[in-house]
Amino acid sequence: MTTYYLNGSPLEEGADITINGFTYPYSWLEGTSPSVRASLGIEKTGDINYDERYYNSVGVPKPLEDREELDDDGNPAYVKVWDEETEMMIDSDARLVSYGLKTTCLRQIKNKTNELLKPTDFYIIRNDVEELEIPESVSTYRSEVIAESTRLQNAIPSVESVEELIELMNSVNFPRVE
């Protein structure tokens, strides 16, 4: 038997659940993710709630900083590449690096920025090539995207904890296309 708890109190099996004025059927619980249940204060016996983007397991945050990996003997590890001549994997000249959360989040922000700007890039190209005016709404939108991206890219390197990084990433507020 699965037991669900609402803010620590067991829920009656089969009975509807009312939370913040909304009523949910008991059957809804099984098809709902642990994170959605947790956001409503519902926990299932055995639920393990943690954000896999920032944690390896409950209470074990992923590293914030990049780290250069070492081999089993404590020597620097290198990226392996296929050698056609020996038909074996060999070390390249590139150090093997495990990227930390800061690098991962910076890449996400840069990718999102590029994704948001890409649909309006033709206005910039058209302006450069044909000297056609860029609409004010496009200029404003692009400026707002770049400003938010810059804010985040400047803030990410200075975070000192995973919780601080999560708070910053939850504050992302890129403009929407109108």
DAUR-V636842 format. One record per residue. N is the residue number from 0. NEAR is the number of other C-alpha atoms within 8 Angstrom. Layout:
BEGIN
n=N near=NEAR
n=N near=NEAR
END
This chain:
BEGIN
n=0 near=2
n=1 near=5
n=2 near=9
n=3 near=10
n=4 near=12
n=5 near=10
n=6 near=7
n=7 near=6
n=8 near=6
n=9 near=8
n=10 near=10
n=11 near=5
n=12 near=6
n=13 near=7
n=14 near=8
n=15 near=8
n=16 near=9
n=17 near=8
n=18 near=8
n=19 near=4
n=20 near=5
n=21 near=6
n=22 near=8
n=23 near=9
n=24 near=10
n=25 near=10
n=26 near=7
n=27 near=8
n=28 near=8
n=29 near=5
n=30 near=6
n=31 near=8
n=32 near=6
n=33 near=11
n=34 near=8
n=35 near=8
n=36 near=12
n=37 near=10
n=38 near=7
n=39 near=7
n=40 near=8
n=41 near=11
n=42 near=13
n=43 near=10
n=44 near=8
n=45 near=4
n=46 near=7
n=47 near=6
n=48 near=8
n=49 near=9
n=50 near=6
n=51 near=7
n=52 near=4
n=53 near=10
n=54 near=12
n=55 near=8
n=56 near=8
n=57 near=8
n=58 near=6
n=59 near=7
n=60 near=9
n=61 near=10
n=62 near=7
n=63 near=9
n=64 near=9
n=65 near=12
n=66 near=8
n=67 near=10
n=68 near=11
n=69 near=9
n=70 near=8
n=71 near=5
n=72 near=5
n=73 near=6
n=74 near=7
n=75 near=10
n=76 near=10
n=77 near=11
n=78 near=10
n=79 near=8
n=80 near=8
n=81 near=8
n=82 near=9
n=83 near=6
n=84 near=4
n=85 near=5
n=86 near=7
n=87 near=7
n=88 near=8
n=89 near=8
n=90 near=8
n=91 near=9
n=92 near=6
n=93 near=6
n=94 near=11
n=95 near=10
n=96 near=8
n=97 near=8
n=98 near=9
n=99 near=12
n=100 near=12
n=101 near=12
n=102 near=10
n=103 near=9
n=104 near=10
n=105 near=11
n=106 near=8
n=107 near=8
n=108 near=11
n=109 near=9
n=110 near=8
n=111 near=8
n=112 near=11
n=113 near=8
n=114 near=8
n=115 near=8
n=116 near=10
n=117 near=8
n=118 near=7
n=119 near=9
n=120 near=8
n=121 near=8
n=122 near=8
n=123 near=9
n=124 near=8
n=125 near=10
n=126 near=11
n=127 near=8
n=128 near=6
n=129 near=6
n=130 near=7
n=131 near=7
n=132 near=5
n=133 near=9
n=134 near=6
n=135 near=6
n=136 near=6
n=137 near=9
n=138 near=9
n=139 near=8
n=140 near=10
n=141 near=10
n=142 near=8
n=143 near=10
n=144 near=13
n=145 near=9
n=146 near=8
n=147 near=11
n=148 near=12
n=149 near=8
n=150 near=8
n=151 near=12
n=152 near=10
n=153 near=8
n=154 near=9
n=155 near=12
n=156 near=7
n=157 near=6
n=158 near=9
n=159 near=6
n=160 near=7
n=161 near=11
n=162 near=6
n=163 near=9
n=164 near=12
n=165 near=9
n=166 near=8
n=167 near=11
n=168 near=8
n=169 near=6
n=170 near=6
n=171 near=8
n=172 near=5
n=173 near=8
n=174 near=7
n=175 near=4
n=176 near=4
n=177 near=2
END
